[in-house]
Amino acid sequence: MRLTDEGVMPNNVNNDAASIEAIRAVIRRAGDDARQRYPVLANNNLMGMSIFLLSVAGILGCGWAWLEGAMPAWLCIPLVAILTSFLHELEHDLIHWQYFKNNKAIHNLMLLGVWVFRPGTINPWIRRRLHFLHHKTSGTAEDLEERGIGNGHPYGFVRFWVMMDTFTGNLLRVWMFLPAGRRWHSAKRIIASNMPFGVITAFVWYSFLLIQLINLLAMPFGGSAPEALLSYADAVTPLIVILIAPFYLRSFCLNFISSNMHYYGGVDSLLNQTQVLNDWRFLPFQLFCFNFGSTHGIHHFVVGEPFYIRQLTAKAAHQAFREHGVPFNDFGTFARANRFETAKVGQTADA
C-alpha cells in the first residue's frame, strides 16, 4: 500500500484489506471443496509427478511420431507446445516448493526436466529469485520478471520481440535503452541467466532460419544455400520441430497473456496487480499457456494452490473478483503500456 503525500495511510486501505481477505477465503474454501470431491488432488507430489511424466511421455511420443512420418510437423509443433504449457505450470509450482519440498533430489530433478523440455527459458533456480521478487514488487519497476517479458513497455517492435524471445529480445532492449556504461553489465546477466540451454536454443533457431532464408533467396536463381549449411539445417531439424519451434510458439502466447494481465504502474493494492483476461478473443493464446489469463490472478491471492486446483476454483474466484473490483478484460491496458488507471478501467466486460 502507498502512503498519501501527507504520510497517512489512504482511507481505502482497510477496505482493500477486507476485500483481499474475502477473496482469499472464497478461493481457499473452493480449493478445499475440490480436494474433498477428488481426494487425489490433495497429494501434491503424486499429482505433480504424474503430470510431469505424462507430459514428457506425450512430448516424446509426438517426437517419435514425427520422426517416423506418422505425424506432420504442423501438428507436432502445436501439440508439443500444449504439453509444455503443463511443464511451465509445473515449474511455477516447483518454484513455490509445491512438489517434493522434503526431497530435494527429486525436486531439483523435476526442475531440470521442465527446463530441458522448454529449452529457451532462463535457469529455473535463477527464476525462483526473480519470481519471489515479482510477488513482492508486482506492478512496479522493481518487478524484473514481468519487465523481462515486456510488461510496462509500449507496444512496438521491441516489445513484440521481447514477447517472442525473452533472451534476444532483452539483449536488444538493453542495447537500445540503457546507457552505454550499463549495457554490457546487463547483457552479461541476461546471457548468464540463459546459459546453457537458452543460448544454444537461440543459436540453433536463428541459424536455422537464416539458412532457410538464404535457400529461399537463392531458389529463383536456380541455386541453394551451401551444402554444409543445408546439412547442418537437416541435422538440427528434429530439435526445431520437437522442442524449439514449440517453445517459441508457447512462449509468445504466455508472454503476451502474462505481460498484459499484470499491471505496471498505478498499482497500490493486490486488488489491482492483475486483471482477468478471459474474453473469447484470447482463446488461441490461452490454448498454449494453460488458460493463464483466466486463472493466474488467483495465484496472486492464494500463492500456495497448485495450478490444477486453480482451474477448478476459477468460477468461485471470478465471482469474488467481480464483487471486490478486480478488473476483467481491460483492453485499454494495451494502449496504456499496462498502467492501471481506475477511471479508464471502469466496469469492464466479462466473457
C-alpha positions in Angstrom: 0.0 0.0 0.0 1.1 3.5 -0.7 1.1 6.5 1.7 -0.6 9.8 0.8 1.5 12.9 0.3 0.9 13.7 4.0 2.3 10.3 5.1 -1.1 9.0 6.1 -2.5 5.6 5.0 -5.3 6.3 2.5 -8.9 5.5 3.5 -9.2 2.6 1.1 -6.5 0.6 2.8 -8.9 -1.1 5.3 -11.5 -1.7 2.6 -8.8 -3.2 0.4 -7.6 -5.5 3.2 -11.1 -6.7 3.9 -11.7 -7.3 0.2 -8.4 -9.2 -0.2 -9.2 -11.5 2.8 -12.8 -12.1 1.5 -11.4 -13.2 -1.9 -8.8 -15.4 -0.2 -11.5 -17.0 1.9 -13.5 -17.9 -1.2 -10.5 -19.3 -3.0 -9.4 -21.4 -0.1 -12.9 -22.7 0.5 -13.3 -23.6 -3.2 -9.9 -25.4 -3.1 -10.8 -27.4 0.0 -14.1 -28.3 -1.6 -12.3 -29.6 -4.7 -9.9 -31.7 -2.7 -12.8 -33.2 -0.7 -14.6 -34.1 -4.0 -11.4 -35.5 -5.5 -9.1 -36.7 -2.7 -6.2 -37.5 -5.1 -5.8 -33.7 -5.6 -4.6 -33.4 -2.0 -1.5 -35.4 -2.9 0.6 -32.7 -4.5 3.7 -35.0 -5.0 1.6 -37.6 -6.8 -0.2 -35.1 -8.9 3.0 -33.2 -9.8 5.0 -36.2 -10.8 2.1 -37.7 -12.7 1.6 -34.6 -14.8 5.4 -34.3 -15.3 5.7 -37.9 -16.6 2.6 -37.8 -18.7 3.7 -34.5 -20.3 7.2 -35.8 -21.0 5.8 -39.0 -22.4 3.5 -37.0 -24.7 6.3 -34.9 -26.0 8.5 -37.9 -26.7 5.5 -39.7 -28.3 4.9 -36.7 -30.6 8.6 -36.5 -31.5 8.7 -40.2 -32.3 5.6 -40.0 -34.4 7.1 -37.1 -36.4 10.4 -38.9 -36.9 8.5 -42.0 -38.1 6.5 -39.9 -40.5 3.2 -40.7 -38.7 2.6 -37.1 -37.7 3.2 -33.9 -39.7 5.3 -31.1 -38.3 2.4 -28.7 -38.4 0.6 -31.0 -35.9 3.6 -32.0 -33.8 4.6 -28.4 -33.1 1.3 -27.2 -31.5 0.8 -30.4 -29.6 4.2 -30.2 -28.0 3.6 -26.5 -27.3 0.4 -27.5 -25.4 2.2 -30.3 -23.5 5.0 -28.0 -22.5 2.4 -25.5 -21.1 1.8 -28.1 -18.4 5.6 -28.1 -17.7 5.6 -24.4 -17.4 2.9 -24.5 -14.8 4.8 -27.3 -13.0 7.9 -25.2 -13.0 6.0 -22.3 -11.5 4.6 -24.6 -8.7 8.1 -26.1 -8.2 9.4 -22.5 -7.7 6.9 -22.2 -4.9 8.0 -25.6 -3.5 4.7 -27.3 -4.2 6.2 -30.6 -5.0 8.8 -32.7 -3.2 9.8 -30.0 -0.8 11.3 -32.5 1.5 13.1 -34.5 -1.2 15.5 -32.1 -2.8 16.9 -34.7 -5.3 13.5 -35.3 -6.9 12.5 -31.7 -6.6 15.7 -30.5 -8.4 15.4 -33.3 -11.0 11.9 -32.1 -11.9 13.2 -28.5 -12.2 15.9 -29.7 -14.5 13.4 -31.7 -16.6 10.9 -28.9 -17.1 13.9 -26.7 -18.2 15.3 -29.2 -20.7 11.9 -29.6 -22.4 11.4 -25.8 -22.6 15.0 -25.1 -23.6 14.7 -21.4 -24.3 13.7 -20.5 -20.7 16.0 -19.0 -18.2 17.6 -21.1 -15.4 14.7 -22.0 -13.1 16.8 -21.7 -10.0 17.6 -18.1 -11.0 13.9 -17.6 -12.0 12.9 -18.6 -8.4 14.6 -15.4 -7.1 13.0 -13.3 -9.8 9.6 -14.8 -9.1 9.7 -14.2 -5.4 10.7 -10.6 -6.1 7.7 -10.5 -8.5 5.3 -11.2 -5.7 6.9 -8.5 -3.5 7.1 -5.8 -6.2 4.3 -6.7 -8.7 3.3 -3.7 -10.7 6.4 -1.7 -10.1 9.7 -1.0 -11.8 11.4 -3.4 -9.4 9.5 -6.4 -10.8 12.3 -7.7 -13.1 10.4 -10.9 -14.1 7.4 -9.1 -15.6 9.6 -6.3 -17.2 11.6 -9.1 -18.7 8.6 -10.3 -20.8 7.5 -6.8 -21.9 5.2 -5.7 -19.1 5.1 -1.9 -19.0 6.9 -1.4 -22.3 4.9 0.5 -25.0 3.8 -1.7 -27.9 6.2 -1.7 -30.9 8.9 -3.7 -32.4 11.0 -4.2 -29.2 8.0 -5.3 -27.1 6.9 -7.8 -29.7 10.5 -9.1 -30.0 10.7 -9.5 -26.2 7.4 -11.4 -26.0 8.6 -13.6 -28.8 12.0 -14.3 -27.4 12.9 -13.0 -24.0 16.6 -13.8 -24.4 17.5 -12.0 -27.6 14.6 -9.5 -27.0 16.0 -8.3 -23.7 19.5 -8.1 -25.2 18.0 -5.8 -27.8 16.1 -3.9 -25.2 19.2 -3.1 -23.0 21.3 -2.2 -26.1 18.6 0.3 -27.2 17.5 1.8 -23.9 20.3 1.5 -21.3 23.2 4.0 -21.1 26.4 2.7 -22.7 28.1 2.1 -19.3 25.3 -0.3 -18.2 24.7 -2.2 -21.4 27.5 -4.8 -21.1 26.8 -5.5 -17.4 23.1 -6.1 -18.1 23.9 -8.2 -21.2 26.2 -10.4 -19.2 23.5 -11.1 -16.6 21.0 -11.9 -19.3 23.4 -14.3 -21.0 24.4 -15.9 -17.7 20.7 -16.5 -16.8 20.1 -18.2 -20.1 23.1 -20.5 -20.0 23.4 -23.1 -21.4 20.0 -24.1 -22.9 18.6 -20.6 -23.8 21.8 -19.5 -25.6 22.0 -22.8 -27.5 18.3 -22.7 -28.4 18.6 -19.1 -29.8 21.7 -20.0 -31.8 20.1 -23.1 -33.4 16.8 -21.3 -34.1 18.2 -18.2 -35.7 20.9 -20.1 -37.7 18.2 -22.5 -38.9 16.0 -19.6 -40.0 18.9 -17.8 -41.7 19.8 -20.9 -43.7 16.2 -21.2 -44.8 16.2 -17.6 -45.8 19.4 -18.0 -47.8 18.0 -21.0 -49.5 14.7 -19.2 -50.3 16.5 -16.2 -51.8 18.7 -18.5 -53.9 15.9 -20.6 -55.4 14.7 -18.1 -58.1 18.3 -18.1 -59.5 18.5 -21.9 -59.6 20.8 -22.0 -56.6 20.6 -23.0 -53.0 22.4 -22.5 -49.7 25.9 -24.1 -49.4 25.8 -27.8 -48.9 27.4 -27.6 -45.5 24.7 -25.2 -44.3 21.9 -27.4 -45.6 23.5 -30.4 -43.9 23.6 -28.5 -40.6 19.9 -27.5 -41.1 18.9 -31.1 -41.7 20.8 -32.2 -38.6 19.0 -29.7 -36.3 15.6 -30.1 -37.8 14.5 -32.6 -35.2 15.4 -30.2 -32.5 13.5 -27.4 -34.3 10.3 -29.5 -34.7 10.2 -31.3 -31.4 11.5 -28.7 -29.0 12.5 -25.3 -30.3 9.6 -24.2 -32.6 7.0 -25.4 -29.9 9.0 -23.4 -27.3 8.7 -20.1 -29.3 5.0 -20.7 -30.0 4.2 -21.4 -26.4 6.5 -18.7 -25.0 5.0 -15.9 -27.2 1.4 -16.9 -26.2 2.4 -17.0 -22.5 4.3 -13.7 -22.6 1.6 -11.9 -24.5 -1.0 -13.0 -21.9 1.1 -12.6 -18.8 2.5 -9.2 -19.7 -1.0 -7.9 -20.3 -2.9 -9.4 -17.4 -0.3 -7.9 -15.0 -0.4 -4.2 -14.5 2.6 -1.9 -14.4 2.4 1.4 -12.7 -0.5 2.9 -10.8 -0.7 -0.3 -8.6 -1.3 0.3 -4.9 -3.1 -2.9 -3.9 -3.2 -6.6 -4.5 -6.6 -5.9 -6.0 -5.1 -4.2 -9.0 -1.8 -6.1 -9.5 -3.6 -8.3 -12.1 -6.7 -8.5 -14.2 -8.6 -11.5 -15.6 -8.3 -12.0 -19.3 -10.9 -14.5 -20.3 -12.5 -12.8 -23.3 -13.1 -15.3 -26.2 -10.6 -13.4 -28.4 -7.8 -14.6 -26.1 -8.6 -18.3 -26.5 -5.9 -19.0 -29.2 -3.3 -17.7 -26.8 -4.8 -19.4 -23.7 -4.6 -22.7 -25.5 -0.8 -22.6 -25.4 -0.5 -21.3 -21.8 -3.0 -23.4 -19.9 -5.7 -20.8 -19.5 -3.1 -18.5 -17.8 -5.0 -15.2 -18.3 -8.1 -16.5 -16.7 -6.5 -18.2 -13.7 -3.2 -16.7 -12.8 -4.7 -13.8 -10.9 -6.0 -16.4 -8.4 -2.4 -17.3 -7.6 -1.6 -13.7 -6.5 -4.3 -14.0 -3.8 -3.5 -17.6 -2.7 0.1 -18.4 -3.6 0.1 -22.0 -2.3 -2.5 -23.6 -4.6 -1.2 -25.8 -7.4 -2.1 -24.8 -10.9 -4.6 -27.6 -11.5 -6.6 -26.5 -8.4 -6.9 -23.0 -9.8 -8.7 -24.4 -12.9 -11.4 -25.9 -10.5 -11.7 -22.8 -8.3 -11.8 -20.2 -11.1 -15.6 -19.9 -11.2 -15.9 -19.1 -7.5 -12.7 -16.9 -7.6 -14.1 -14.9 -10.5 -17.3 -14.2 -8.7 -15.4 -12.9 -5.7 -13.2 -10.8 -8.0 -16.2 -9.1 -9.6 -17.7 -8.4 -6.2 -14.5 -6.7 -5.0 -13.4 -4.8 -8.0 -10.7 -6.9 -9.7 -10.7 -5.9 -13.4 -11.9 -8.2 -16.2 -10.8 -7.9 -19.8 -9.4 -4.3 -19.6 -8.5 -3.9 -23.3 -7.2 -0.4 -22.5 -4.1 -1.9 -21.0 -2.6 -2.4 -24.4 -2.7 1.4 -25.2 -1.6 2.4 -21.7 1.5 0.2 -21.6 -0.2 -1.8 -18.9 -0.6 1.0 -16.4 -3.5 0.6 -14.0 -5.9 3.6 -14.1 -9.1 3.2 -12.2 -11.1 5.8 -14.3 -10.1 4.1 -17.5 -10.6 0.5 -16.3 -14.2 1.2 -15.2 -16.7 -1.6 -15.4 -15.0 -3.9 -17.8 -16.9 -6.7 -19.5 -16.5 -10.4 -18.6 -16.8 -13.1 -21.2 
